Amino acid sequence: MTQLRHFGAMLAVLAATAGLLPGQETDYQVYTDSPRLLLTQRRLKLLKRERERESMRWLQFEALMRGKARMSEPGFALGLWSQVRGQSSACREAAEWAVKANPATSGELRQVALVYDWCQSQAGDALSNLMARKLAASLKDRPEQPAAVSARVLAALAIADVESQLSQEFLKFAVETWWKQKITPRLQAGENPFSARSDLYALMELLHTIRDNLRLDLREGLGKWFEELGPLQILSYYPQPWPAAENEYRIPAYLGTGEPNLKEAALSRAAEMALVAFDANSQPLQFLQGWIIQDRFLMRGEFGIGYEFLWANPYQPGLSFTYMPDLFHARGQLLARSSWDEDAVWFGFWNRQAQAFSQGKRIAVRLEGRPAPVELGPVRIFFASSGLKFEAGWMPATEAGEKPIEEVAFILGLQPGALYDVEVDQEELFEARADDGGILELRFRPGQKAGVRLKKSAL
């Protein structure tokens, strides 16, 4: 039986390497051995090496587990700890928690799947059977939410050996129906179904486990969306960190009032680490790696430390994010900051709402309220409600031999997708189109004063 399994796995790898023949369906039979969820042989080897080296991430995780800290996700934490230490008692404790867990919640279902995959051989038949029943029952659902789908993908992969048909049916639904028919068209249209940081992390677990076990890369045909994801993440944070008791957090921009959600901030960092682990060779993700590996942001609390230990790779080189443009304009949204300093001014426009951050304060910007331009060094943001004319040439002219700093103007609040006539002093009239968010981007040579006027095109 083992020989047949390895032969089947070899065929699956060869099929993935050669590519599917026209009309040939993807095989959703799972041939990989457990542990098959997140803890690939390579990753588990790295984590055990971290234990041997007594890295600061391992020491913090170990201290919390040995100290019986009350972990927010006990199944995940105990299961991970048991695998790295090779400790069967922790596996059994994880399994005892899992059989009492509520699989109706995506967070607990996900943990049950991880515990079953990581610990079934040490949990005993009785506990393993109870966990398998919970996981199998969840696969009858066909959810829409990313976290719910991702948790069930983990469940389907975990019990693929004992519920093969049920597993294959759900995996086929997740890939063929949910991803290809519902999610892919939205991503291709520039939408972001994963704007919630918890959903983004769920996406990363789904991408990893599908690729590790089915040899499928769900990013196919979506290169631009994923290429933009790293810069989008970096620029979506306020410049000033949040000093929590356990560590400092970068806070993702959010709408509404109230204190920041530190769990969302932790999951945002976890998603970034998992994204880098998925494709370490991409230059945008090398900037993201440079953004991640700063020890002051290492998550030391009981919620974040498991993710930190699982995904962070401090030995992987990154590029300094300060060499990355401090401006992101795509998908009908705009994110910009005046510099990479932590006292920088930041501006964001997403979900048709605008916000600024300056001197530690979030400032809501009403597009219809005739706001003044936002100045961010070479970038200026103008608002249609304040009038469709402004003056370029706010940056000083560059000296001979110096690299010119291009001025960039954004006009917000225009009609999405509409054409506008742009008139610049002493230049020919030209047309420019507002994007899907009603943003028009214009660029000018520095130091050349000129009036700029916009008018919606007649055609």
Residue pairs with C-beta under 8 A, 6 or more apart in sequence:
5 31
5 33
8 29
8 31
9 31
9 32
12 27
12 29
12 31
12 214
12 215
13 215
15 27
15 215
16 215
16 216
20 26
26 172
26 175
26 176
26 214
26 216
27 214
28 167
28 168
28 171
28 172
28 175
28 214
29 160
29 164
29 168
30 36
30 157
30 160
30 161
30 164
30 167
30 171
30 213
30 214
31 213
32 212
32 213
34 117
34 118
34 120
34 121
34 158
34 161
35 44
35 83
35 117
35 118
36 117
36 157
36 158
36 209
36 212
36 213
37 113
37 114
37 117
37 118
37 154
37 157
37 158
37 209
38 114
38 205
38 208
38 209
38 310
39 47
39 80
39 83
39 118
40 212
43 277
43 310
44 83
44 84
46 313
47 58
47 83
47 84
47 309
47 310
48 84
50 57
50 58
50 84
50 309
51 58
51 62
51 84
51 85
55 314
56 295
56 298
57 298
57 305
57 308
57 309
57 312
57 314
58 84
58 309
60 298
60 300
60 305
60 308
60 309
61 80
61 81
61 305
61 306
61 308
61 309
62 81
64 71
64 77
64 302
64 305
65 71
65 77
65 78
65 81
65 90
69 302
70 302
71 77
71 78
71 302
71 303
71 306
72 302
72 303
73 107
73 111
73 303
73 306
74 94
74 97
74 111
75 94
75 97
75 98
75 101
75 108
75 111
75 112
75 114
75 115
76 110
76 111
76 114
76 115
76 306
77 302
77 306
78 90
78 91
78 93
78 94
78 97
78 115
79 90
79 91
79 94
79 111
79 114
79 115
79 118
79 119
80 118
80 306
80 309
80 310
81 87
81 90
82 88
82 89
82 90
82 91
82 94
82 118
82 119
82 122
83 118
88 122
91 115
91 118
91 119
91 122
91 123
92 119
92 122
92 123
92 124
92 127
94 115
94 118
94 119
94 123
95 115
95 116
95 119
95 120
95 123
95 124
95 127
95 128
95 131
96 127
97 115
98 111
98 112
98 115
98 116
98 127
98 131
98 134
99 127
99 130
99 131
99 134
101 108
101 109
101 111
101 112
101 134
102 108
103 109
103 112
103 134
103 135
103 137
103 138
106 145
106 147
106 148
106 150
106 151
106 202
107 147
107 151
109 134
109 135
109 138
109 151
109 152
109 154
109 155
110 147
110 150
110 151
110 154
110 205
112 131
112 134
112 135
112 155
113 135
113 151
113 154
113 155
113 157
113 158
114 154
114 158
115 123
115 131
116 128
116 131
116 132
116 135
116 158
116 159
117 154
117 157
117 158
120 128
120 131
123 131
132 159
132 162
132 163
135 155
135 156
135 158
135 159
135 163
136 155
136 159
136 163
136 166
138 151
138 152
138 155
139 152
139 155
139 156
139 163
139 166
139 167
139 169
139 170
141 148
141 152
142 173
142 177
143 149
143 152
144 178
144 182
145 199
146 193
146 194
146 199
146 202
146 203
146 206
147 198
147 199
147 202
149 174
149 178
149 202
149 206
150 202
150 203
150 205
150 206
151 202
152 170
152 174
153 170
153 171
153 174
153 206
153 209
153 210
154 205
154 209
155 170
156 166
156 167
156 168
156 170
156 171
156 174
157 167
157 171
157 209
157 213
159 166
159 167
160 167
160 168
160 213
171 210
171 214
174 206
174 210
175 210
175 214
175 216
175 218
179 218
183 193
184 221
184 222
186 193
187 193
187 222
187 225
188 221
188 222
188 225
190 225
190 330
190 331
190 332
190 436
191 331
192 331
193 199
194 200
194 202
194 203
195 350
195 351
196 264
197 252
197 264
197 265
197 267
197 268
197 271
198 263
198 264
198 267
200 267
200 268
200 271
201 267
201 268
201 270
201 271
201 274
203 271
204 270
204 271
204 274
204 275
204 278
205 274
206 218
207 217
207 218
207 219
207 278
208 274
208 277
208 278
210 216
210 218
211 217
211 218
211 278
219 226
226 279
227 282
227 284
228 284
228 328
228 330
228 331
229 275
229 284
230 272
230 275
230 282
230 284
230 285
230 287
230 288
231 284
231 287
231 324
231 325
231 328
232 328
232 330
232 335
233 268
233 271
233 272
233 275
233 288
234 287
234 288
234 291
234 321
234 324
235 326
235 327
235 328
235 335
235 336
235 337
236 252
236 253
236 335
236 348
237 250
237 251
237 252
237 253
238 250
238 251
238 253
238 346
238 357
238 362
239 337
239 341
239 342
239 343
239 344
239 345
239 346
239 357
240 342
240 343
240 357
240 360
241 248
241 249
241 250
241 251
241 296
241 297
241 342
242 248
242 249
242 250
242 251
242 260
242 262
242 265
244 262
244 301
245 301
246 299
246 300
246 301
246 304
247 296
247 297
247 298
247 299
247 300
247 301
247 304
248 296
248 297
249 260
249 262
249 265
249 266
249 269
249 297
250 265
250 268
250 269
250 297
251 260
251 265
252 260
252 264
252 265
252 268
253 335
253 346
253 348
253 350
253 355
253 357
254 260
254 261
254 264
255 351
255 353
255 355
263 303
266 299
266 301
266 303
266 304
266 307
267 307
269 292
269 297
269 299
269 304
269 307
269 308
270 299
270 304
270 307
270 308
270 311
272 288
272 291
272 292
273 292
273 307
273 308
273 311
273 312
273 313
274 311
275 285
275 288
276 285
276 288
276 289
276 292
276 311
276 313
276 316
276 318
277 311
277 313
279 285
280 286
280 289
280 313
280 316
283 319
284 324
286 317
286 318
286 319
287 318
287 319
287 320
287 321
287 323
287 324
288 318
288 321
289 316
289 317
289 318
289 319
290 318
290 319
290 320
290 321
291 318
291 321
292 312
292 318
293 312
293 314
293 318
298 308
298 312
299 305
299 307
299 308
300 308
321 340
322 340
326 336
326 337
326 338
326 339
326 340
326 344
327 335
327 336
327 379
327 408
328 334
328 335
328 336
329 335
329 336
329 410
329 435
329 439
329 441
331 436
331 437
332 416
332 435
332 436
332 437
332 438
332 439
333 348
333 349
333 350
333 351
333 437
334 347
334 348
334 349
334 350
334 381
334 410
334 412
334 437
334 439
335 346
335 347
335 348
335 349
335 350
336 346
336 347
336 348
336 376
336 379
336 381
337 344
337 345
337 346
337 347
337 376
338 344
338 345
338 346
338 375
338 376
338 377
338 379
339 377
343 359
345 356
345 357
345 358
345 374
345 375
345 376
346 356
346 357
346 358
347 354
347 355
347 356
347 357
347 365
347 374
347 376
347 381
348 354
348 355
348 356
348 357
349 355
349 412
349 437
349 439
352 437
352 438
353 364
354 364
354 365
354 366
354 367
354 412
355 362
355 363
355 364
355 365
356 362
356 363
356 365
356 374
357 363
365 371
365 374
365 383
367 383
367 384
367 385
367 412
367 413
368 385
368 413
369 385
370 383
370 385
370 386
371 383
371 385
371 386
372 386
373 380
373 381
373 382
373 383
373 386
373 390
374 380
374 381
375 394
377 395
378 395
378 405
378 406
378 407
378 408
378 446
379 407
379 408
379 409
379 410
380 390
380 394
380 407
380 408
380 409
380 410
381 409
381 410
381 412
382 390
382 409
382 410
382 411
382 412
383 411
383 412
383 413
384 411
384 412
384 413
384 414
384 438
385 413
388 411
388 453
388 454
388 455
389 451
389 452
389 453
389 454
390 409
390 451
390 452
391 449
391 450
391 451
391 452
392 407
392 409
392 424
392 444
392 448
392 449
392 450
392 451
392 452
393 407
393 444
393 446
393 447
393 448
393 449
393 450
394 407
395 405
395 407
395 446
395 447
396 446
396 447
397 446
397 447
397 448
398 404
398 405
398 446
398 447
404 445
404 446
405 446
406 443
406 444
406 445
406 446
407 443
407 444
407 445
407 446
408 441
408 442
408 443
409 441
409 442
409 443
409 444
409 452
410 439
410 440
410 441
410 442
411 434
411 439
411 440
411 442
411 454
412 437
412 438
412 439
413 438
414 420
414 434
414 438
414 439
414 440
414 454
415 434
415 438
415 456
416 434
416 435
416 436
416 437
416 438
417 433
417 434
417 435
417 436
418 433
418 434
418 456
418 457
419 431
419 432
419 433
419 456
419 457
419 459
420 431
420 432
420 433
420 434
420 440
420 454
420 455
420 456
420 457
421 429
421 430
421 431
421 454
421 455
421 456
421 457
422 429
422 430
422 431
422 432
422 442
422 452
422 453
422 454
423 429
423 452
423 453
423 454
423 455
424 444
424 450
424 451
424 452
425 450
425 451
425 452
426 450
427 450
431 457
432 440
432 441
432 442
433 440
434 440
435 441
440 454
442 452
444 450
444 452
